[in-house]
């Protein structure tokens, strides 16, 4: 019998993958999401701002409608992507306003059947987390704080938030790791977009061949400061400084006791040199002996520049991810 994903690992897909379909509005957002459960995978991480018009204070009717429609297809929500509106146009909102903004989303997550909500690492802060802890315990929900891209463990931007989560010592406050942190090389199609966008070939070649060299990031920053990044690809270019990481799976070892979920971020499926599958194998090898229990969610970021079909891309990615995760886990056990 072929090795399988451990029963404690739950493969999911993010509704974020279907952003182009939701924006196109040829079907209702609810129909798009229920279609995921019908044809791809039954556990879905929900981006509610794309689906519920009443977000960030989701109405009971919208929440119930999606929950029931998913259940009819055998589907369910895993994690709900939450939001915090921290600032007015002139100042930071007081703690009570931030709490009042978040609580309806927590209650909607519970009503939807989700296991928790997701926030960016450090955004909530210890004071807000402490205030919501009683509600999290009452509803048996988890706040997952997400690290991704350049947010490496041990970095000055991330370490205080990780220490704060550790200090809480509460299984209802966990970390979600996006494996965009673990990129051995940049996506083939992304590099093609940069070339089409007018960046110098020697610069793109450096990105292609020396992504993990620290000097490459210096070159990225230098080009940005020079003002020579064409305006039409400026947003795409910023991925190099924010969304694409250069860490190794081994860098996650120290925070694994805090981790309750992963985003299996992918951009395209060009696996030259293992640029897609190797981080997954490394992750499988890391998780195999560490009794991980939680969700591993396919999340496609490449629709920013690709026109591929989200359903096809996600199906193919989940198949690749399962094989790579199992392969990494089995190889580690064999060692």
Order of alpha helices (4+ residues) and beta strands (2+ residues): beta-alpha-alpha-beta-alpha-beta-alpha-beta-alpha-beta-alpha-beta-alpha-alpha-alpha-alpha-beta-alpha-beta-alpha
